[in-house]
């Protein structure tokens, strides 16, 4: 069973982004099982999902939304799929651990606590 899932529409839209991908995003794409949006389990982070993570070091909890670069506002919790954190979280299931490096090389680990909203789970297969 896959550790990561990605729906075909998200993958097509991400591939259309005209920018270099961070290594974490390339890894997410390479590792993911690509499925139809209608088949996406409700506990997986997809594009435009709202979710909480718990950082393993500090124990602090954060509510985040994974979005495309044009919608990113990190200070408000809207993280770009092109950021190391966003790329690492894409396709992760609730209860799994994500890992990424900050620009200064510091490693971060966070557990995906819960998915608060996922477009596919609400019947939206086009967002």
N, C-alpha and C positions, 0 to 999 in steps of 0.2 A: 504494500500500500504506500502511496506517495506521501511525502512529508509536506508537499506544497501543491496547490492547485491554482490554475489560472483559467479564466474563461476566454474563449476565442475572440470575443469582441474587445476585451481589455487588451489582449495581446496585439491585436491588429492596430488599435489606437496607440499603444505604446511604441510599436514599431514605426509608426508614422511621425513620431516626435523627431524633429530634425536637429538632433544634438547627440553628442557622444554619451553612451551609457556608463554609469559608474560600474565597477566590477561587481558590486552587490546585485545590481539589476540584471546584468548578464548571467550571473549565477542563478538568480531567481527564475529567469526565463529558461535556462538550460535544465534546471532541476524540476520544474513544474510539470505536472500532468495537466495537459490542456484539454478542457472539456467544454461542452455547450453551456451557455449561461443558465439554461433551465435545469441543468444537472448539478449546479454548484451547491455543495453542502452549505447550510445556513450559518455554520460556525467558522467560516473561512474569510479572511480579509481580502476583499476585492477592491477595485477602484471605487471611490466614493463611499467606502464603508466607514462607519463610526465605531470606535472600539476603545477599550482601555488596556493599558499595559502596566506592568509593575516592574520597575527596575530592580534587578537582583541585588545590586550593591547597596543602594540606599533604601529600598523598600517603598520608594515613592510611586504613587499611582498617577498616570496621566491619561486623559481622554484625548484621542487623536482622530483625525479624519485623513485618509489617504486620498490624495487628489493629484490632478495633472499640474504641471509647473505653473500654468497661467493662474491657477486658483490658490496657489500655496501662500499661506500666511503663518509661518512657523510660530510666531508669538501667540497666535490664537488657536494653535493646535492643528492647523491645516498643513500637513506635511506632504511634500512633493514625492512622487514615485521615483524621481531622479536623485533624491537625497540618499545618502547611505542608509539612514534609518528607514525611510519609506521603502526603498528597494528591498531591504532585509525583511520587512514586515509583510510585503506583498505575498499573498498566497499562503500565509501561515494560518494554522488552525488554532482556535482557542485552546489553551493548555500547552502550547509549544513555546520553545525558547527561540528568540531572534538575537542575532549578534551583528554588530556593525562597528566600524571605526570612525571616529570623528576626524575632521581635517588635520588635527595635530597627532593623529595616530592612536589616540586613546581608545581602548576597546570598551564597548557597552554591551550589556546583556539585559534583555527584558523578556518577561513571560507575558504572552498574550492572555489577558485575564478573561475578557468576554467581548463578544461582538454585540454592540448596542443597536446597530442598524447596518443592513447589507441590502443594496438595491435588488439583487436577485431574489433574496428571501421575501421581499415585499411584492414580488411579481414584476419588477421593473428590469427588463432584460435589454434595455437600449441605452441607459444612462452611461 
